[in-house]
Amino acid sequence: MARPRAHSGADGPKEPHSVSLKVLRLSRPSLSYQYPLPAANTKISSKASLSFPSDDGDSEFIFAPNLTLPPTFGSAYVGETFACTLSANNELPDDTSRVITSVRIVAEMQTPSQVSSLDLEPPDTNGQDGLQKEESLQKIVRFDLKEEGNHILAVSVSYTETLIGNDLQAASGRVRTFRKLYQFVAQPCLSVRTKSSELTPLEVENKSLGPYGKTRLLRFALEAQLENVGDGAVVIKQTRLNPKAPFKAISLNWDIERPDKSETPAPTLNPRDVLQVAFLVEQEEGQQEGLEALQKDLRRDNRAVLGQLSIEWRSSMGDKGFLTTGNLLTRKRA
């Protein structure tokens, strides 16, 4: 008969931790909807279907004067700031003689390209925070989402569990730790497609070349299509082309300066809406910075780098979003 294998400590049941971890995403509430009954129904009040009837509100308007907390995690979009609360909770029963001290939370974000340590708010002063029974230690972390794909929030919690003897002195203690992973997908909110067209160069006089000398300044038109590929409406607050020297950029969009000084409201994009924006890109006269690099690019690839497009937007509840494209190039010359 074979001898039974001895059981190691790892094979036994694991003792539950005295500290639990809760992670809650921080996001703005949404407008609450209401569905009132028709006012023509005289037997039942039109407010009977409302969750929070009020004499001050309009019972026939679909939006209620209340806000609704997000019921789920929701969508995470590139360009926005991901924020969440990390809560370490003391789960010891009341009849125990153990105490929890030196609670510490460490968080990091794993993106498709790198792993970044996250700063906690408020920061730890000495790392020796103790937790009384039924108390919690809460920290806030924020992370700017800059790339698409899977993201993993990794949170590690360590603490010291001390057993108090009958003489109210520490009898024994041990350091315990655990780690939890929370995965989500960052998806694009705005899809950007660009196209550049070369315009007729502008000829200006160059005194250094004599009375008949002229300099040809390159000119391009840059167009961009912004499509809302998210789930909610966004307001485009600003589109700006950051030109690369020796170019300068002039916006041809709603924010263009008008003779009457009037202002056009920022455009709103509902899901699947497309906004067309355009810029005039011109080579600055007398600008030497970047001129040599431009000439090398034209000789090598017959293409020029115009700059980067920066887009700022707000969600329907005011969440900020920001996106910057890579370097935008002109078409190859024939």
C-alpha positions in Angstrom: 0.0 0.0 0.0 1.4 3.3 -1.0 2.3 5.8 1.7 0.1 8.9 1.6 1.7 12.1 0.5 2.3 14.6 3.2 0.3 17.8 2.9 2.2 21.0 2.6 1.0 24.3 4.0 0.1 25.5 0.5 -2.4 22.7 0.1 -4.4 23.7 3.1 -7.3 26.1 3.0 -6.1 29.7 2.8 -7.1 32.0 5.6 -9.3 34.9 4.5 -7.7 38.3 4.7 -8.7 40.7 7.4 -8.7 43.6 4.9 -10.8 43.7 1.8 -10.4 45.9 -1.3 -13.2 47.7 -3.1 -12.6 49.6 -6.4 -15.1 52.1 -7.6 -14.8 54.1 -10.8 -15.3 57.8 -10.4 -17.5 59.3 -13.1 -20.1 62.1 -13.4 -23.8 61.3 -12.9 -26.1 61.5 -15.9 -29.4 63.3 -16.3 -32.4 61.2 -15.1 -35.3 60.5 -17.4 -38.9 60.4 -16.4 -42.0 59.1 -18.3 -45.1 60.9 -17.1 -48.6 59.8 -17.9 -50.7 61.8 -20.3 -52.4 64.7 -18.7 -55.7 63.8 -20.4 -56.1 60.8 -18.1 -58.3 62.2 -15.3 -58.5 59.1 -13.2 -54.7 58.8 -12.5 -52.4 61.7 -11.7 -49.8 62.4 -14.3 -47.2 62.3 -11.5 -48.1 58.8 -10.5 -45.3 57.3 -12.8 -42.6 59.6 -11.6 -40.0 58.3 -9.1 -39.6 61.7 -7.4 -42.7 63.8 -8.1 -42.3 67.4 -7.3 -44.6 70.5 -7.5 -41.7 72.6 -8.8 -40.7 70.4 -11.7 -42.4 70.0 -15.1 -44.1 66.7 -15.0 -44.5 66.7 -18.8 -40.8 67.2 -19.6 -38.7 64.0 -20.2 -35.7 65.2 -18.1 -36.2 65.0 -14.3 -34.6 67.6 -11.9 -32.6 64.7 -10.6 -29.3 63.1 -11.4 -28.6 59.3 -11.8 -25.5 57.6 -10.6 -23.8 55.4 -13.1 -25.1 51.8 -12.6 -22.1 50.1 -14.3 -18.5 50.6 -15.1 -19.4 52.3 -18.4 -17.0 52.9 -21.3 -13.4 54.2 -21.1 -12.3 56.4 -24.0 -8.9 57.3 -25.2 -8.2 61.0 -24.4 -10.1 61.0 -21.1 -8.8 60.7 -17.6 -9.7 57.4 -15.9 -10.3 57.9 -12.1 -11.3 55.5 -9.4 -11.4 55.1 -5.6 -9.4 52.4 -3.9 -10.9 51.4 -0.5 -9.2 49.1 1.9 -11.7 48.0 4.6 -11.1 46.4 8.0 -13.3 43.3 8.0 -12.3 42.0 11.5 -15.3 40.9 13.7 -16.1 42.8 16.9 -15.1 39.9 19.2 -11.5 39.5 17.9 -8.3 40.5 19.7 -6.5 41.3 16.5 -5.7 44.9 15.2 -4.7 46.1 11.8 -1.9 48.6 11.3 0.5 49.8 8.6 -2.0 49.6 5.8 -0.5 50.5 2.4 -2.0 50.6 -1.1 0.1 50.5 -4.2 -1.4 50.8 -7.7 -0.1 50.6 -11.3 -1.6 50.6 -14.7 -0.6 48.1 -17.4 -1.2 49.4 -20.9 -0.5 47.7 -24.2 2.9 49.4 -24.3 4.1 50.0 -20.8 3.5 49.7 -17.0 3.1 52.9 -15.1 3.0 53.5 -11.3 0.1 55.5 -10.1 0.2 58.3 -7.6 -2.4 58.1 -4.8 -4.4 61.0 -3.6 -4.0 62.0 -0.8 -0.4 60.7 -0.7 0.8 58.5 2.2 2.6 60.5 4.9 4.4 57.8 6.7 2.8 54.6 5.5 1.8 53.6 9.1 -2.0 54.1 8.8 -4.0 51.9 11.2 -7.5 50.8 10.6 -10.0 50.5 13.4 -12.8 47.9 13.1 -15.2 48.8 10.3 -13.0 51.7 9.1 -11.6 52.1 5.6 -8.6 53.7 4.0 -9.5 55.4 0.7 -7.3 56.6 -2.0 -8.0 58.1 -5.5 -5.9 57.3 -8.6 -6.1 59.0 -12.0 -4.6 58.0 -15.3 -4.7 59.7 -18.7 -5.8 57.1 -21.3 -3.6 57.6 -24.4 -3.8 54.4 -26.3 -6.4 51.9 -27.3 -6.7 48.3 -26.1 -6.7 46.3 -22.9 -5.7 48.1 -19.7 -5.2 46.4 -16.3 -5.4 48.2 -13.0 -3.2 46.3 -10.6 -3.7 47.1 -6.9 -1.6 45.6 -4.1 -2.6 45.9 -0.4 -0.2 45.2 2.5 -0.9 45.4 6.2 0.3 44.2 9.6 -2.0 42.0 11.6 -1.2 41.9 15.3 -2.6 39.7 18.0 -3.2 41.4 21.3 -2.7 39.3 24.5 -4.6 39.4 27.7 -2.1 41.9 29.1 -3.0 44.3 26.2 0.4 43.8 24.8 1.3 42.6 21.3 1.7 38.8 21.5 2.5 38.2 17.8 2.2 39.9 14.5 2.6 39.2 10.8 2.6 41.1 7.5 0.1 40.1 5.0 -0.4 41.2 1.4 -2.6 40.5 -1.6 -3.0 41.8 -5.1 -6.0 42.2 -7.4 -6.3 42.9 -11.1 -9.1 44.9 -12.8 -9.2 44.8 -16.6 -11.0 47.2 -19.0 -10.7 48.2 -22.6 -10.0 51.8 -23.7 -11.7 52.6 -27.0 -11.5 55.6 -29.2 -14.1 58.4 -28.8 -13.1 60.3 -31.9 -11.9 58.9 -35.2 -9.7 61.3 -37.2 -9.0 61.2 -40.9 -6.9 63.8 -42.6 -6.1 64.9 -46.2 -3.6 67.5 -47.4 -3.6 69.4 -50.8 -0.8 71.5 -52.2 -1.8 75.0 -53.2 -0.1 77.4 -55.6 3.0 78.7 -53.9 3.1 82.4 -52.9 5.9 84.4 -54.6 7.4 87.2 -52.6 10.3 89.5 -53.4 13.7 88.6 -52.0 16.0 91.6 -52.0 19.0 89.5 -51.4 18.5 87.9 -54.9 18.5 91.2 -56.7 15.7 93.4 -58.2 14.1 90.4 -59.9 14.6 87.8 -57.3 11.6 86.1 -55.8 11.1 83.4 -53.1 8.4 80.7 -53.5 6.6 80.0 -50.2 4.9 76.7 -50.0 1.1 76.6 -49.2 -1.1 73.6 -48.2 -4.7 73.0 -47.3 -5.2 70.5 -44.5 -8.6 68.9 -44.1 -9.7 66.6 -41.2 -12.8 64.6 -40.6 -13.7 64.1 -37.0 -16.2 61.2 -36.4 -17.8 60.5 -33.0 -17.4 56.8 -32.6 -18.4 56.8 -28.9 -21.7 56.1 -27.2 -22.7 59.7 -26.2 -22.7 63.2 -27.6 -19.6 65.4 -27.3 -18.9 69.1 -27.8 -15.8 70.0 -29.8 -14.3 72.8 -27.8 -11.2 73.4 -29.9 -9.3 72.0 -32.9 -5.8 73.4 -33.2 -3.0 72.6 -35.7 0.4 72.9 -34.1 2.6 73.6 -37.1 6.1 72.5 -37.6 8.6 75.3 -38.5 8.9 76.9 -40.9 5.1 76.7 -41.3 2.3 78.6 -39.7 -1.4 77.5 -39.5 -4.6 79.5 -39.9 -7.9 78.0 -38.8 -10.8 78.0 -41.2 -13.3 76.7 -38.8 -16.0 78.1 -36.5 -13.5 79.8 -34.3 -12.2 82.0 -37.1 -12.2 85.7 -36.3 -15.1 87.5 -37.9 -15.3 91.2 -38.8 -18.4 91.7 -36.6 -16.7 90.0 -33.7 -19.5 87.4 -33.4 -18.9 84.0 -32.0 -20.2 80.7 -33.3 -21.2 78.1 -30.8 -18.9 75.0 -30.5 -20.3 72.1 -32.6 -21.9 69.1 -31.0 -21.4 65.7 -32.4 -23.9 63.0 -31.6 -22.8 59.3 -32.1 -21.7 58.7 -35.7 -21.8 62.4 -36.6 -18.9 63.7 -38.7 -17.4 67.2 -38.5 -15.2 68.6 -41.2 -12.4 71.0 -40.2 -9.7 72.7 -42.3 -6.5 74.7 -42.0 -4.4 76.8 -44.3 -0.8 76.0 -43.8 1.8 78.5 -45.2 5.5 78.8 -45.1 6.5 81.8 -43.1 8.5 84.5 -44.9 12.0 84.9 -43.6 11.7 81.9 -41.2 14.9 80.0 -41.1 14.1 77.6 -38.3 13.2 74.2 -39.8 13.9 75.3 -43.3 16.9 73.0 -43.8 14.9 70.0 -42.5 12.0 70.9 -44.8 14.3 71.0 -47.8 15.9 67.6 -46.9 12.4 66.0 -46.5 11.3 67.3 -49.9 14.5 66.0 -51.6 14.3 62.6 -49.9 10.6 61.7 -49.8 8.9 64.5 -51.7 6.8 65.1 -48.6 6.7 67.7 -45.9 5.7 67.5 -42.2 3.0 70.0 -41.5 2.5 69.5 -37.8 0.2 67.8 -35.3 -3.6 68.2 -34.8 -4.8 68.7 -31.3 -8.5 68.2 -30.4 -10.3 69.1 -27.1 -13.8 68.0 -26.3 -16.3 67.7 -23.5 -18.9 65.0 -22.9 -22.5 65.8 -22.3 -21.8 65.9 -18.5 -18.6 67.9 -18.8 -15.9 65.2 -18.8 -12.8 66.5 -20.6 -11.2 64.8 -23.5 -8.0 65.5 -25.4 -6.4 63.9 -28.4 -3.2 64.7 -30.3 -2.4 63.1 -33.6 1.1 62.1 -34.9 2.9 64.2 -37.4 0.7 64.9 -40.5 2.5 64.7 -43.8 1.7 66.1 -47.2 1.1 63.9 -50.3 4.1 62.8 -52.3 4.8 65.1 -55.2 4.4 63.6 -58.7 
